[in-house]
Amino acid sequence: MDVEYDPHVLQSLGVEEATERVYVAMIEHPELGVDDLAALLDCSSDAVRSELDRMADLALVSRGDHRQSFLVVPPDQAVEVLIARAHRVMQEQERAIDTARSNLPSLVDVFVRSRARPAQGRIEEIDEPDTVRSRLFQLTQSARVRARFMVPGPAFSPEATAASSRLDHTLMAAGVDLAIITSSESIGACHWRAYLDEISGAGAEVRVHDAPPLLQVLIDDEVAVLPREGDLGAVILHGADAVRASVALFEATWSLSSPLVELDDGPATSLTPRQRQVLILLSAGHTDEMIARRMHCSSRTVGRLVSEVCSAMQAHSRFQAGVLAVERGWLGGGRADACGSTDRPPGPVPPAG
């Protein structure tokens, strides 16, 4: 059976186009000499000789009895040699990449030290966005237990998202617990939703909130990276006491957020944000009066919201609604209690962009 030749096969293995043209011409016309090949390919004899020398180096041809004569190496043998060469190049590139990755933290240290202002006590300030990203890289690399990330507003760019995915997998491979609170607005971006699904499948915890209050990163509950108002810089707080308020804000927002999987489960998507908030507080054992104070509304409004929740969940009582919510994982499987625990609290991963 005749198979049409793809004129770029050898080029995919690192052979120049001009070299491949001469090689294919020699296969098709084994009787032609250098001058005839030059006439066929519309080039000079010197150009053909130059390509023959290059092909000899690539083992596409072998030298004949005379120094200036060449024999074509059969394609099945030549391609195997090229493939072996390509594998060696790939292995060298992989070693170079591994070396670059292992040396990257020290290079980032030099970059940050030359641009960041020294920390004053427990507060560190950074002015330049590029330096903020590099400092964030440093801090996430230092994470040992958990990394938490909260992002309001629209999704990050595809480039920043790809960088985040690489960093996320590195941290999870090191045993760091990751969690992210993202906005409901952001998951409309296909690349961002794919990223969230990917890291969630790899073990990160992802929740969605209608309006996360603040962009922030928490590392081991010892470091908080916060945006500086009015510019693109950042303030970095160090020490458990200094970041306590940021941790509390994250955990409060986490408890009012929906698991990412809930968005695909049907019934949960029918609940409004206020109904979800009532359900969460209801499951925590709060009375209508307590819920009303927390939500800044009347007890009558709370009663109406509870009835709406029970109807949406097809529950016969508020108690059953709470039980069903836990069983279905809408409340994170009791995650609200775990947030205050030191065993395995949630922790988000910061995109590196």
Buried (B, 14 or more C-beta within 10 A) or exposed (E): EEEEEEEEBBEEBEBBEBBBBBBBBBBEEEEBEBEBBBEBBEBEBEBBBBBBEBBBEBBBBEEEEEEEEBEBBEBEEBBEBBEEBEEEEEEEEEEEEEEEEEEEEEEBEEBBEEBBEEEEEEEBBBBBEEBBBBBBBBBBBEBEBBBBBBBBEEBBBBEBBBBBBEBBBBBBEEEBBBBBBBBBBBBEBEBBBEBBBBBBEEEBBBBBBBEBEEBBBBBBBBBBBBBBEEEEBBBBBBEEEBBEEBBEBBBEBBBBBBBBBBBEEEEBEEBEBBBBBBBBBBBBEBEBEBBBEBBEBEBEBBBEBBEBBBEBBEBEEBEEBBBBBBEBBBBBEEBBEBBEEEEEBBBBBBBBB
